Amino acid sequence: MKAAPAHPPANLSFVTDALTELTARLNDTVEQLRAGGLDPEAALTLIEECARLASEASSQVDGRARAALEPLPDLPGQLPLPAG
């Protein structure tokens, strides 16, 4: 897994502190696995933690993507903008 760039791309404005923290925790866990020296039970625990962190991050990104795509409600007195 590659380390996050020092300056994230400008088009990732939806990335929050929570996602940044999850990414850091996931990277730390991966480094522990790569370092070796873990007994099988400890390695399995870390692998499960990686899966949990990845699932949590995915869920946050999915929620933000859905919110960004969801149309705003029609407000009283507002006319739609003409297309084109």
PAZAPA-4460 file (N, C-alpha, C; in steps of 0.05 Angstrom, whole numbers, plus 32768, in hexadecimal, padded with zeros to 4 digits):
% residues 84
    n_x    n_y    n_z   ca_x   ca_y   ca_z    c_x    c_y    c_z   seq   type   mol
   8011   7FE9   8000   8000   8000   8000   8012   8019   8000     1      M     A
   800D   802C   7FEE   801D   8044   7FEC   8015   8058   8002     2      K     A
   8029   8066   800B   8023   807B   801F   8014   8092   8011     3      A     A
   8003   80A0   8020   7FF4   80B7   8016   8007   80CD   800F     4      A     A
   8002   80DB   7FF8   8014   80F1   7FF1   8013   8107   8006     5      P     A
   8029   8116   8008   802B   812B   801C   8015   8140   8017     6      A     A
   8010   8146   7FFE   7FFB   815A   7FF7   7FE6   814B   7FE7     7      H     A
   7FCE   8146   7FF3   7FBA   8137   7FE4   7FB0   8147   7FCC     8      P     A
   7FA7   813A   7FB7   7F9D   8147   7FA0   7F85   8159   7FA7     9      P     A
   7F83   8170   7F98   7F6F   8184   7F9E   7F52   8179   7F99    10      A     A
   7F4F   8164   7F89   7F34   815A   7F83   7F2A   8147   7F98    11      N     A
   7F38   8144   7FAE   7F2F   8132   7FC3   7F25   8142   7FDB    12      L     A
   7F16   8157   7FD6   7F0E   8168   7FEC   7EFA   815A   7FFF    13      S     A
   7EEF   8144   7FF7   7EDC   8136   8008   7EEA   8125   801D    14      F     A
   7F05   8123   801C   7F13   8114   8030   7F13   8123   804A    15      V     A
   7F0B   8116   805F   7F08   8123   8079   7F1F   811A   808B    16      T     A
   7F20   8127   80A2   7F34   811F   80B6   7F2F   8102   80BE    17      D     A
   7F16   80FA   80C0   7F10   80DE   80C8   7F1C   80CA   80B3    18      A     A
   7F19   80D0   809A   7F24   80BF   8085   7F42   80BF   8086    19      L     A
   7F4E   80D6   808A   7F6B   80D9   808C   7F75   80C8   80A4    20      T     A
   7F67   80C9   80BA   7F6E   80B9   80D2   7F6C   809B   80CC    21      E     A
   7F56   8093   80BF   7F52   8077   80B8   7F69   806E   80A5    22      L     A
   7F70   807E   8092   7F86   8077   8080   7FA0   8073   808F    23      T     A
   7FA6   8086   80A1   7FBE   8083   80B1   7FBE   806A   80C2    24      A     A
   7FA7   8064   80CF   7FA5   804C   80DF   7FA8   8033   80CE    25      R     A
   7F9D   8033   80B6   7F9F   801C   80A4   7FBC   8019   809B    26      L     A
   7FCA   802F   8094   7FE6   802D   808D   7FF7   8023   80A4    27      N     A
   7FF2   802C   80BC   8001   8022   80D3   7FFD   8004   80D7    28      D     A
   7FE5   7FFB   80D3   7FDF   7FDE   80D6   7FED   7FCE   80C1    29      T     A
   7FED   7FD8   80A8   7FFB   7FCB   8093   8019   7FC9   8098    30      V     A
   8024   7FDF   80A2   8041   7FDF   80A9   8047   7FCA   80BE    31      E     A
   8036   7FC7   80D2   803A   7FB3   80E6   803A   7F97   80DA    32      Q     A
   8028   7F92   80C7   8027   7F78   80BA   8040   7F73   80A9    33      L     A
   8049   7F88   809B   8061   7F85   808A   807A   7F81   809A    34      R     A
   807B   7F8C   80B2   8093   7F89   80C3   8098   7F6C   80CB    35      A     A
   8083   7F5C   80CB   8086   7F40   80D1   8089   7F3C   80EF    36      G     A
   8091   7F25   80F7   8095   7F1F   8113   807C   7F1C   8123    37      G     A
   8065   7F1B   8117   804C   7F17   8125   8045   7EFA   8125    38      L     A
   8039   7EF1   813B   802F   7ED5   813B   8016   7ED5   812A    39      D     A
   800D   7EBE   8120   7FF6   7EBD   810F   7FDD   7EC9   811A    40      P     A
   7FD8   7EC7   8134   7FC0   7ED2   8140   7FC1   7EF1   813F    41      E     A
   7FD8   7EFC   8145   7FDB   7F1A   8144   7FD9   7F24   8128    42      A     A
   7FE3   7F15   8115   7FE1   7F1D   80F9   7FC4   7F1C   80F0    43      A     A
   7FB5   7F08   80F8   7F99   7F05   80F1   7F89   7F1D   80FD    44      L     A
   7F90   7F24   8116   7F82   7F3B   8122   7F87   7F54   8113    45      T     A
   7FA0   7F59   810A   7FA7   7F71   80FB   7F99   7F71   80DF    46      L     A
   7F98   7F59   80D3   7F8A   7F57   80B9   7F6C   7F5E   80BC    47      I     A
   7F60   7F54   80D2   7F44   7F5B   80D7   7F41   7F79   80DC    48      E     A
   7F54   7F85   80EA   7F53   7FA2   80EE   7F55   7FB1   80D4    49      E     A
   7F67   7FA8   80C2   7F69   7FB4   80A8   7F4E   7FB3   8099    50      C     A
   7F42   7F9D   809A   7F28   7F99   808C   7F13   7FAC   8098    51      A     A
   7F13   7FAE   80B3   7EFF   7FC0   80C0   7F05   7FDD   80B9    52      R     A
   7F1E   7FE5   80BA   7F25   8001   80B3   7F1E   8007   8096    53      L     A
   7F24   7FF5   8084   7F1E   7FF9   8068   7EFF   7FFB   8063    54      A     A
   7EF0   7FEA   8071   7ED3   7FEB   806F   7EC8   8006   8079    55      S     A
   7ED3   800F   8090   7ECA   8028   809B   7ED0   8040   8089    56      E     A
   7EE8   8040   807D   7EF0   8055   806A   7EDE   8054   8051    57      A     A
   7ED9   803C   8047   7EC8   8039   8030   7EAC   8043   8035    58      S     A
   7EA2   803D   804C   7E87   8046   8054   7E86   8065   8055    59      S     A
   7E9A   8071   8060   7E9A   808E   8061   7E9C   809B   8046    60      Q     A
   7EAD   8090   8035   7EAF   809B   8019   7E95   8097   800A    61      V     A
   7E89   807F   800D   7E6F   807A   8000   7E5A   808D   8009    62      D     A
   7E58   8092   8023   7E44   80A5   802D   7E48   80C1   8022    63      G     A
   7E61   80CA   8021   7E67   80E4   8016   7E61   80E6   7FF8    64      R     A
   7E67   80D0   7FE9   7E61   80D0   7FCD   7E43   80D1   7FC8    65      A     A
   7E34   80C2   7FD7   7E17   80C2   7FD4   7E0B   80DD   7FDB    66      R     A
   7E16   80EA   7FF0   7E0C   8104   7FF7   7E12   8119   7FE2    67      A     A
   7E2A   8116   7FD5   7E31   8129   7FBF   7E1F   8126   7FA7    68      A     A
   7E16   810D   7FA2   7E05   8108   7F8A   7DE8   810C   7F8F    69      L     A
   7DE0   810E   7FA8   7DC4   8111   7FAF   7DBA   812D   7FA8    70      E     A
   7DA5   812F   7F99   7D9B   814A   7F92   7D91   8159   7FAA    71      P     A
   7D95   8173   7FA9   7D8A   8184   7FBF   7D6C   8185   7FBD    72      L     A
   7D5E   8188   7FD4   7D41   8189   7FD3   7D38   81A3   7FC5    73      P     A
   7D21   81A2   7FB8   7D15   81BA   7FAD   7D0C   81CC   7FC3    74      D     A
   7D14   81E5   7FC1   7D0C   81F8   7FD5   7CF4   8208   7FCB    75      L     A
   7CE1   820F   7FDC   7CCA   821F   7FD3   7CD3   8239   7FC6    76      P     A
   7CC7   823F   7FAF   7CCD   8258   7FA1   7CE5   8257   7F90    77      G     A
   7CF3   8240   7F8F   7D0A   823D   7F7E   7D03   8231   7F63    78      Q     A
   7D0C   823D   7F4E   7D08   8233   7F33   7D21   8224   7F2A    79      L     A
   7D1E   820F   7F1B   7D36   8201   7F12   7D44   8212   7EFD    80      P     A
   7D5F   820F   7EFD   7D6F   821D   7EE9   7D6B   820F   7ECE    81      L     A
   7D6A   821F   7EB9   7D67   8213   7E9E   7D80   8203   7E97    82      P     A
   7D7C   81EC   7E8A   7D91   81DB   7E82   7D9F   81E7   7E6A    83      A     A
   7DB9   81E4   7E6A   7DC9   81EC   7E52   7DD2   8207   7E54    84      G     A
***
